[in-house]
Amino acid sequence: MHFLNLFVIVPALTILAILFTRDLRGARWASAVGMSIQLILAGALVFMYLGARKAGVTDEMLFTSDTSWFPSLNIRYAIGVDGISVAMIALTAIVIFAGVFASWEMEFLSREFFISLILLSSGVFGFFISLDLFTMFLFYELAVIPMYLLIGIWGSGPKEYSAMKLTLMLMGGSALLTVGILGLYFYSAPEGGQRTFHILEIARASIPVTAQRFFFPFTFIGFGILGALFPLHTWSPDGHSSAPTAVSMLHAGVLMKLGGYGCFRVAMFLMPEAASELAWIFIILTTISVVYGAFGAIWQKDLKYINAYSSVSHCGLVLFALLMMNQTAMNGAIIQMISHGLMTALFFALIGMIYSRTHTRIIDEMGGLMKVIPFLSVVYVIAGLASLGLPGLSGFVAEATIFVGAFQHADTFHRVVTIVATTSIVITAVYILRVIGILLLGPIKNDHYEHLGDARWYERISTIILVIGIAGIGLAPLWLSDMINFSLGPIVSKLAGLVNDVPLVLN
Amino acid sequence: MNLNDLMIMRHELLLTLLAVVILVIDLGAGSKYRSFILPVAIGLFFINLLIGFLPAREGSLFGGMYHTSNLIILMKNVLNIGFFIVMLQSFAWLKKEENHLKMSEFYVLLLATLIGMNFMISSGDFLMFYLGLELATIPMAALAAYVHHQTRSAEAGIKLILISALSSGILLFGLSMIYGTTGSIFFSEVKTSFTGEPLQVLAFIFFFAGMGFKISLVPFHLWTADVYEGAPVNVTSYLSVISKGAAVFIFILVLYTVFTSIDFLWKDLIYFIAVITMTIGNLFALRQKNLKRFLAFSSIAQAGFILLGIIAGSKLGMASVIYFILVYIFSNLGAFGVVAAIYNQTGKENMEDYNGLYHTNPRLSLLMMLSLFSLAGIPPVAGFFGKFFLFTSAASGGYYWLVLIAVLNATISLYYYLLVVKAMFINKNDHPIEPFRSDVTTRIGLLICTAGIVALGFYSAVYEWINTLSIGINGP
């Protein structure tokens, strides 16, 4: 049996184990053990990957395995990883681990909750190890569907509305994706021969440009909806703010990254000509995402909404950087995915913990929390500083790389959008510092808050592991960017020489 | 022709024998032994189901009126599987006091329709096709009106018989024109002399309309919701799954083997009909509160999806249609099985009655959710594979816009399927349906559905096997 399969098998076994438990205690320990194993596996994978690269292995994908599934359609269960997917798997393992500990006190239907949560994560893991578009798509939808129950049953606020909106919009995205994937499949053998869903084989086959022009928008928008591409981001604020803590963490932290990952791994890598021709449209949209998300966050009063809009802005930046199509910017995009994944998961975990104490998420009703719950408050400040890009934390590395990369384009269009996008840094600083000021500093507004207890042990585990990740990337970014850089090579070389296809009017 | 040749009609002969045996037992059994009729019938049919899978000879009989091949046997076996599940699901309902005197009629009539369907699929000319079709339809009306003291049920019966008469009339008119222009009713001869002249096109459109009634395609669907709502639950599930499946099978066989010369015409027609069938079926399903009506409209939309496979005109298309129907049998019968179990227990069949069902009857709710997800095409259950292969076949013909419309429709359908899931899992209810245990046969039926829904997708051998037997317009 193949090593990578464990990433799907361990969650499946964990779900089985939860089925045999009776109550919350059993369910949470089963999940914690399962996800700890998953975290260790992810760590081992990182080391194995780095080791293999150090030993001089230069294959695009490592640890590959290929099993025929539906031979008549040439659908295969093909798996393998490169540096980017290894990084994403590590991110997922960290966030789901933290998520399990953040839902330690989930009393209502606890077994069902953990089962759905882990089912969702297994979809994500499966997505990142897949090399075959069919299985990739299968895992993608598997990750989306448990969301409906997770938000609908355990959510808060207008949860039924949010759950339905989120599910339908994401499924609408996967509808577009279906067309894109089928198009790729039927054009994957232009000179006759066996059609294929395998990403690397399609990449070698080079799809005809006319077909690319037709299918690229479907694929890019399909994944882009999950990556909160303006104007199809509206599911995100509602969904994130209604979801229970761990689900918000996982969704904003990991699931939205599926969108970004798919955008470049499927849409841009397999259809490079169309990508470079049509990039300018999506660059404009993502620039709007970046600035609009940041502005949206300023006006919000609910902590979760602030963070949800901030996610729209940061995920917009991921797509923005990918569309810049050079090594530096794309490298920044991947680091931004990891960084934002950890950071936003930390934010949502903290918001959940604060809410469970204060029973409100409206920032004006709170104040002076630093005095009563110092641990959580300090971690909140760290997350905030990472979000606004303070050097030494992960956000700085990501954003600096992105904007340096984006500025390498010398033409007016790229310059202008880059400058517009950089304004988001300032706006981010405004809303982060405003929240910290109102929420954590100042006088304690409510006497009831005097008696709040600080973080419990499980809450500390959940937050500390995320802080370690954020600081780790911030202080030693090179190993991560080396890992990514190697794997970006084939993608960037396909896109190289195709960029700057911007209509003259815009220049 | 000797007895040995006759044995290629194995499926039909066995079913006829079975119907006769049930009738005889019914005559002989006094009131004391009547309760044995149902288990015996189920047991005998199970044996018949197994025999169906034994290797069989291909060939034709009666001068080509009847023919059979491995593909046709496969289709009959698919129908048999569905029939068996319906038998299991109707057991609890037939055992009730009110049905005591007429329970064997139910199976006999049901078997008669299945015999009709088998003859229809095996037909080698339009006469046999028509005979089979009528045999499959007329007993259905009696079944729909089975609970004759209920106005709704009686209304369903009369509606079904009138609509069938109308559609048969249209179909026959088309067939008579085919005979008039080609001079033959044999499929093989019609195929060679069918040139696509205007009268033949008109004949084909009449034929298409007649089949449209049977498969309940929009705009020939108006009878569906009323009949489905009025008929007993088990008859409804039979109508929506087995009857529809059989009609689709013969439809695709005739299109792929007889009307090959005008494939451009029927492809255009199907394109148009598929779009309106999916859309209208979905739009009407959105607002249904009665679960039987709800499933009726959703099954109209599903028929629209099936057309996506037919439009391909290729081996891939036929394989995906047969596979989808197999999956659809398990999924839809799973959903109907839950509705029937709850109806038999409580008499409730509205969506709001299902509020909070998960807290009292978790297993039924989970199965219902799996079935609905399978109908909606959500992984990892089998419906996802079924739908994806249908889309693949349509895309293989270059119909990407049709695929887009279909997947968007699938998203809309997800909305109303989720409404039921929401009722069961999320909504609160002060008076939920009490926890109950249904009887053994119902549970076996539901278990088979669950197994099918879960396993059919992952176990790719089933699809591959169907694929090896399928044929396209240009042969295998």
Chai-1 contact restraints between the chains, C-beta under 6 A:
chainA,res_idxA,chainB,res_idxB,connection_type,confidence,min_distance_angstrom,max_distance_angstrom,comment,restraint_id
A,W69,B,S460,contact,1.0,0.0,6.0,A-B,restraint_1
A,F70,B,S460,contact,1.0,0.0,6.0,A-B,restraint_2
A,S72,B,E464,contact,1.0,0.0,6.0,A-B,restraint_3
A,S72,B,N467,contact,1.0,0.0,6.0,A-B,restraint_4
A,L138,B,P379,contact,1.0,0.0,6.0,A-B,restraint_5
A,E141,B,P379,contact,1.0,0.0,6.0,A-B,restraint_6
A,L142,B,P379,contact,1.0,0.0,6.0,A-B,restraint_7
A,L142,B,P380,contact,1.0,0.0,6.0,A-B,restraint_8
A,I145,B,I378,contact,1.0,0.0,6.0,A-B,restraint_9
A,G152,B,I426,contact,1.0,0.0,6.0,A-B,restraint_10
A,I153,B,F425,contact,1.0,0.0,6.0,A-B,restraint_11
A,I153,B,I426,contact,1.0,0.0,6.0,A-B,restraint_12
A,L168,B,Y415,contact,1.0,0.0,6.0,A-B,restraint_13
A,M171,B,T411,contact,1.0,0.0,6.0,A-B,restraint_14
A,M171,B,L414,contact,1.0,0.0,6.0,A-B,restraint_15
A,G172,B,T411,contact,1.0,0.0,6.0,A-B,restraint_16
A,A175,B,V407,contact,1.0,0.0,6.0,A-B,restraint_17
A,A175,B,L408,contact,1.0,0.0,6.0,A-B,restraint_18
A,A175,B,T411,contact,1.0,0.0,6.0,A-B,restraint_19
A,T178,B,F391,contact,1.0,0.0,6.0,A-B,restraint_20
A,T178,B,V407,contact,1.0,0.0,6.0,A-B,restraint_21
A,V179,B,Y400,contact,1.0,0.0,6.0,A-B,restraint_22
A,V179,B,V403,contact,1.0,0.0,6.0,A-B,restraint_23
A,V179,B,L404,contact,1.0,0.0,6.0,A-B,restraint_24
A,L182,B,A395,contact,1.0,0.0,6.0,A-B,restraint_25
A,F186,B,A395,contact,1.0,0.0,6.0,A-B,restraint_26
